[in-house]
Amino acid sequence: MLKKNLSYFVLLLISTSIYAQNIDSQKLDSYFTSLEQNNKFMGSVAISKNGKLIYSKSVGFSDVENKMKADINSKYRIGSISKTFTSVLVLKAIEMKKLELNQTIENYFPTIKNAEKITVKHLLSHRSGIHNFTDDKDYLTWNTQPKTEKEMVAIIAKAGSDFAPDSQAQYSNSNFVLLTYILEKSFKKNYGDLLKDYITQPLDLKNTYIGGKINQTKGESKSYTFNEKWNLQPETDISIPLGAGGIVSTPSDLIDFSNALFNGKLVDAKNLEIMKDVKDKYGIGLFQIPFYDKIGYGHTGGIDGFSSVFSHFSDENIDFSLTSNATNFNNNNIAIAVLSAVYNKPYDIPNFSSHEVISEDLDKYVGIYASKQIPLKITITKDNKTLIAQATGQSAFPLEPTEKDKFKFDQAGIVLEFEPVGKTMTLKQGGGEFQFTIE
């Protein structure tokens, strides 16, 4: 599935001056070894300072079935980080007088509702109102099948508008699929060639390109989710996300791209400031990434079982990227650990202690739980020795026992504590606590 984007970084509310020091590589290696050994994460990370690589690490497999270990050259689908590349290409087109930020899109897409009011900038900044096609209930029934431009435009047009253009901001992959087609029409070239001509070839990014069917012989990773073991995920056909989520890359290439972008090698200074101008959470191909008293800029991505993030902190010219083909943990916590290592701040190597249960132990937790604090309900079921939680309107997820009556779902930072006698449950997430009672 082409995801909207991963969780934003947690803002650490400690306002202190912090400076990048020499990285304790041994501790950071131990952190990733702990994740790997406990089936929490597979992927790669890279960090640079002043454009020079200062740390990289790869763990897990790029191909579980064939036991192919990941390495620094393993390639990953980067999902919505593709939007940053597409934004650069659009701004290149504007600098070359092929497009204008404030031109409307009715000549390109007359069937799109409000096309005569929607501008290129509205698409770039998620202010168009165009419905996000990946939110549709039937999306996962067709996302693995190739689609033509005509078919994708028809899908997007049929879904209509969620709000009046520029009245608010709401993330929509549809915006960047349409921008892909606008770029191709403006340059009379396909998106892959534009990517190569204006970004990857000038920057010598040898491992970055528009994807296709995953090819292990080219070092491309498959993606997985975890439920007792790593399970292979279906592949979204790249004809669907295109410039919204179709690029393949490596962490090393991403930090080189980031460094080039923020040091004026891709767009002029005025357009870089436009990209960084955040309104209602979104800039153009960027959003803010806070860490302690610092503000970085970057983007996250998710498609199928892949997840990724890159960020740039200008004060010391630090670039960080993470790409993953399988995670059973909260990637936000991983990013915070890596940046803590960069800036010599404390972080812990996670201890994945587990609590053994048998199927019968789980019966006392099963039921539908409601809370007076929040409107959603949580249904608890079981599958053999695994407890399953599902909130209203959301996907089900497996819970891991950590101690008596206590379970967690690391990927979302969720902890559930049950009190079977009183038939209550406490949900803890992001510093909040919510009380539930079984119906």
C-alpha positions in Angstrom: 0.0 0.0 0.0 1.2 3.5 -0.8 0.9 5.1 2.6 0.2 8.7 3.3 3.4 9.2 5.3 5.0 7.8 8.5 4.6 9.4 11.9 6.2 12.8 12.3 9.2 12.9 14.6 8.5 13.3 18.3 9.4 16.7 19.4 11.7 16.3 22.4 10.9 19.2 24.8 14.3 19.8 26.2 15.7 23.2 25.0 19.4 22.8 25.3 22.3 23.6 22.9 23.5 20.4 21.3 26.3 19.9 18.9 27.3 17.0 16.7 30.2 15.1 18.2 32.1 12.0 17.0 29.5 9.2 16.9 29.8 6.3 19.3 29.6 3.8 16.4 29.9 0.8 18.7 26.8 1.8 20.7 24.8 2.5 17.6 25.9 -0.8 16.1 24.6 -2.5 19.2 21.3 -0.7 18.9 20.8 -2.0 15.4 22.0 -5.5 16.4 19.4 -5.6 19.1 16.7 -4.6 16.6 17.9 -7.2 14.1 18.2 -10.1 16.6 14.7 -9.5 17.9 13.0 -9.3 14.4 12.2 -5.6 14.9 13.8 -4.0 11.9 15.5 -4.7 8.5 17.0 -2.0 6.5 19.8 0.6 6.2 20.8 3.9 7.7 23.4 6.6 6.7 24.5 9.9 8.2 26.7 12.6 6.7 28.3 15.8 8.0 29.3 18.5 5.5 28.6 16.1 2.7 30.9 13.3 4.1 29.6 10.0 5.3 30.2 9.5 9.0 28.1 6.4 9.7 26.3 3.7 7.8 24.7 0.4 8.9 22.6 -2.3 7.2 20.8 -5.1 9.1 18.6 -8.0 8.1 17.8 -9.4 4.7 17.0 -7.7 1.4 15.4 -11.1 0.4 14.3 -13.3 3.3 13.4 -16.3 1.2 16.8 -16.5 -0.4 18.7 -15.3 2.7 20.3 -12.3 0.9 21.8 -10.0 3.5 21.3 -6.3 3.2 24.3 -4.1 2.6 25.1 -0.5 1.9 24.1 -0.9 -1.8 20.8 -2.6 -1.1 18.0 -0.6 -2.8 14.6 0.2 -1.2 11.4 1.7 -2.5 11.3 5.1 -0.7 7.6 5.8 -1.0 6.6 9.4 -0.4 10.2 10.7 -0.2 9.6 10.6 -4.0 7.5 13.7 -3.5 10.6 15.7 -2.6 12.3 14.7 -5.9 9.1 15.5 -7.8 8.9 18.9 -6.1 12.5 19.7 -7.2 11.6 18.7 -10.8 8.5 21.0 -10.7 10.6 23.9 -9.4 13.2 23.2 -12.1 10.4 23.4 -14.7 9.4 26.8 -13.2 13.0 28.0 -13.3 13.1 27.0 -17.0 9.8 28.9 -17.7 8.0 25.6 -18.6 5.5 26.0 -15.7 4.3 28.6 -13.2 3.4 28.0 -9.6 0.1 29.8 -9.8 -1.1 28.4 -13.1 -4.3 26.4 -12.9 -4.6 22.8 -14.1 -7.8 22.8 -16.2 -5.9 22.5 -19.5 -4.2 19.3 -18.2 -7.1 17.7 -16.4 -10.5 19.2 -17.4 -12.4 16.3 -15.7 -10.9 17.1 -12.2 -13.4 19.0 -10.0 -12.3 22.6 -9.4 -9.5 22.2 -11.9 -10.0 25.9 -13.0 -9.2 26.9 -9.4 -6.5 24.4 -8.5 -2.9 25.6 -9.1 0.4 23.8 -9.4 1.3 25.2 -6.0 -1.9 23.8 -4.5 -0.9 20.4 -5.7 2.6 20.7 -4.3 1.5 21.8 -0.9 -1.5 19.4 -0.5 -4.0 22.3 -0.7 -5.9 21.2 -3.8 -8.8 19.4 -2.1 -8.4 16.5 -4.5 -9.3 13.3 -2.8 -6.5 10.9 -1.9 -7.1 7.8 -3.9 -5.0 5.6 -1.5 -7.7 6.2 1.1 -10.3 4.4 -1.0 -11.6 1.2 0.5 -11.1 -0.7 -2.8 -7.5 0.6 -3.3 -5.8 -2.6 -2.2 -7.9 -4.6 -4.7 -6.2 -3.0 -7.7 -2.9 -1.4 -6.5 -0.8 -4.3 -7.8 -2.2 -4.0 -11.4 -0.7 -1.5 -13.9 -2.6 1.6 -14.7 -2.4 4.0 -17.6 -2.5 7.8 -17.2 -6.0 7.8 -18.6 -7.1 5.2 -16.0 -5.4 7.0 -13.1 -6.9 10.4 -14.0 -10.4 8.8 -14.2 -9.9 7.2 -10.8 -8.8 10.6 -9.3 -11.6 12.5 -11.1 -14.3 10.1 -10.0 -13.3 10.5 -6.3 -14.0 14.2 -6.5 -13.0 16.9 -4.0 -12.8 16.9 -0.2 -12.6 20.7 0.3 -12.4 23.9 -1.6 -8.9 24.6 -3.0 -6.6 26.4 -0.6 -9.1 26.4 2.2 -7.0 23.8 4.2 -4.3 21.2 3.7 -4.8 17.5 3.5 -2.3 14.9 2.4 -3.1 13.4 -1.0 -1.0 11.2 -3.2 -3.3 12.2 -6.1 -1.7 15.6 -6.1 1.7 14.2 -7.0 0.5 11.6 -9.5 -1.0 14.6 -11.4 2.2 16.5 -11.0 4.0 13.6 -12.6 1.8 13.8 -15.7 2.2 17.7 -15.8 6.0 17.3 -15.8 5.9 14.7 -18.5 3.7 16.9 -20.7 5.8 20.1 -20.0 9.1 18.4 -20.9 7.8 15.9 -23.4 9.8 13.2 -21.6 8.9 10.4 -19.2 9.3 10.9 -15.5 12.2 8.4 -15.2 14.2 10.4 -17.8 13.5 13.7 -16.1 14.7 12.2 -12.8 17.9 11.1 -14.4 18.5 14.3 -16.4 18.0 16.8 -13.7 18.8 15.0 -10.4 20.4 11.6 -10.4 22.9 12.1 -13.2 24.2 15.6 -12.2 24.6 14.3 -8.6 26.0 10.9 -9.6 23.3 9.1 -7.7 23.8 5.7 -9.2 21.3 3.8 -7.1 18.3 6.1 -7.5 15.7 5.7 -10.2 12.0 5.2 -10.8 11.2 1.6 -9.9 9.5 -1.3 -11.6 8.9 -4.9 -10.7 11.3 -5.6 -7.8 14.5 -7.2 -9.3 16.8 -8.9 -6.7 19.6 -9.2 -9.3 19.8 -5.4 -9.2 20.1 -5.4 -5.5 16.5 -4.3 -4.9 14.9 -5.4 -1.7 11.6 -7.1 -1.2 9.3 -5.9 1.6 7.8 -7.7 4.6 5.6 -7.3 7.7 6.0 -9.4 10.8 3.5 -11.8 12.4 5.4 -14.6 14.1 7.8 -14.4 11.1 8.6 -12.0 8.2 5.8 -12.3 5.6 6.4 -11.1 2.0 4.2 -8.2 1.0 2.5 -7.6 -2.4 4.2 -5.1 -4.7 2.3 -1.9 -5.7 2.7 -1.4 -9.4 4.9 1.6 -9.9 2.6 2.9 -12.8 0.3 4.0 -9.9 2.4 6.1 -7.5 5.0 7.4 -10.0 6.3 10.7 -8.7 4.1 10.3 -5.5 5.9 7.2 -4.3 7.6 5.2 -7.1 11.3 5.9 -6.6 14.0 3.4 -5.5 17.1 4.5 -3.6 19.6 3.9 -0.9 20.4 5.9 2.3 23.8 7.0 0.9 22.1 8.4 -2.2 19.4 10.1 -0.1 21.9 11.9 2.1 23.7 13.1 -1.0 20.4 14.3 -2.5 19.6 16.0 0.8 22.9 17.7 1.1 22.8 18.9 -2.5 19.2 20.2 -2.1 19.9 22.2 1.0 23.2 23.6 -0.2 21.7 25.1 -3.4 22.8 22.6 -6.0 19.3 21.6 -7.2 17.0 24.7 -7.0 17.8 28.4 -6.5 17.7 30.0 -3.1 14.3 31.5 -3.6 12.7 28.2 -4.5 14.4 26.4 -1.6 12.8 28.9 0.7 9.4 28.2 -1.0 9.9 24.5 -0.3 10.6 25.2 3.4 7.7 27.5 3.9 5.4 25.3 6.0 1.7 26.1 6.2 -0.7 23.7 8.0 2.1 21.2 8.5 3.2 21.0 4.8 5.9 22.8 2.8 6.6 21.8 -0.8 8.0 18.3 -0.8 9.1 18.9 2.8 7.9 19.2 6.4 9.6 20.2 9.6 11.4 17.6 11.7 12.1 18.8 15.2 14.8 17.4 17.5 15.4 19.0 20.8 15.8 22.7 20.0 16.7 22.1 16.4 14.4 22.1 13.4 15.3 19.9 10.4 13.5 19.5 7.1 12.8 16.3 5.3 10.1 13.8 4.4 9.0 10.3 5.3 7.8 7.5 3.0 5.9 4.2 3.1 4.8 1.8 0.4 3.9 -1.8 0.9 6.2 -3.0 3.7 8.8 -0.3 3.0 9.3 2.7 5.2 11.8 5.6 5.0 12.8 9.0 6.2 15.4 11.6 5.4 16.2 14.9 7.2 18.6 17.8 7.0 19.8 20.0 9.9 21.4 23.1 8.4 23.2 24.4 11.5 25.9 21.7 11.2 25.1 20.5 7.8 23.9 17.1 9.0 22.0 14.8 6.7 20.3 11.6 7.9 18.4 8.9 6.1 16.8 5.6 6.9 15.3 3.0 4.5 13.6 -0.1 5.6 12.0 -3.1 3.9 10.5 -4.5 7.2 9.8 -3.0 10.5 8.2 -4.4 13.7 9.1 -1.3 15.7 8.4 2.4 15.9 10.7 4.0 13.2 10.3 7.3 14.9 12.2 5.9 17.9 14.9 4.6 15.6 15.4 8.0 14.1 15.5 9.6 17.5 18.2 7.1 18.6 20.3 7.8 15.5 20.0 11.6 15.9 20.8 11.2 19.6 24.0 9.4 18.6 24.8 12.2 16.2 24.3 15.0 18.7 25.7 13.1 21.7 22.4 12.9 23.6 21.4 9.9 25.7 19.5 7.0 24.3 18.9 3.4 25.4 19.5 0.1 23.6 16.1 -1.5 23.6 15.5 -4.5 25.8 13.0 -6.9 24.1 12.1 -9.0 27.1 9.1 -11.2 26.4 6.5 -13.0 28.4 5.4 -16.5 27.5 1.7 -17.1 27.1 -0.5 -20.0 26.1 -3.7 -19.6 24.1 -5.9 -20.1 27.1 -4.2 -17.2 28.9 -5.6 -14.8 26.3 -9.3 -15.6 26.7 -9.7 -13.2 29.6 -8.7 -10.2 27.5 -11.0 -10.9 24.5 -13.9 -8.5 24.0 -14.9 -5.0 22.8 -13.6 -2.1 24.8 -15.0 1.4 24.9 -13.7 4.6 26.5 -15.3 7.8 27.7 -12.2 9.8 26.8 -12.1 9.0 23.1 -14.8 7.9 20.6 -13.1 4.8 19.1 -13.7 1.3 20.3 -11.0 -1.4 20.5 -11.8 -5.0 19.7 -9.5 -7.6 21.2 -9.4 -11.1 19.6 -6.9 -13.9 19.6 -5.2 -16.1 17.0 -3.7 -19.1 18.8 -1.1 -17.5 21.1 -1.3 -14.0 19.6 -3.6 -11.3 20.9 -5.0 -9.1 18.2 -6.2 -5.5 18.6 -8.3 -3.5 16.1 -9.5 0.1 16.6 -12.7 1.4 14.9 -12.0 1.9 11.2 -8.4 0.8 11.4 -6.4 -2.3 10.5 -5.8 -5.0 13.1 -2.4 -5.4 14.6 -0.7 -8.2 16.7 0.2 -7.5 20.4 3.3 -8.8 22.0 3.2 -9.9 25.7 5.9 -8.2 27.8 4.7 -9.2 31.3 1.6 -10.4 33.1 -1.5 -8.5 31.7 0.7 -6.2 29.6 1.1 -6.1 25.8 2.7 -3.8 23.3 2.8 -2.9 19.6 6.2 -1.3 19.0 5.5 -0.1 15.5 3.0 2.5 16.8 4.4 2.9 20.3 1.3 1.4 21.9 1.1 -0.3 25.3 -2.0 -2.0 26.5 -2.4 -2.9 30.2 -5.4 -5.1 31.2 -7.1 -5.6 34.5 -9.1 -8.7 33.8 -11.0 -8.8 37.2 -12.3 -5.3 36.7 -12.6 -5.9 32.9 -10.7 -2.7 32.1 -7.8 -1.8 29.9 -5.4 1.2 29.8 -4.0 2.3 26.4 -0.8 4.2 26.5 0.6 6.0 23.5 2.7 9.1 23.0 2.6 10.1 26.7 -1.2 9.8 26.8 -3.3 7.3 28.9 -6.8 6.3 28.0 -9.1 4.1 30.1 -11.3 1.5 28.5 -14.0 -0.8 29.9 -15.2 -4.0 28.2 -18.8 -3.8 26.9 
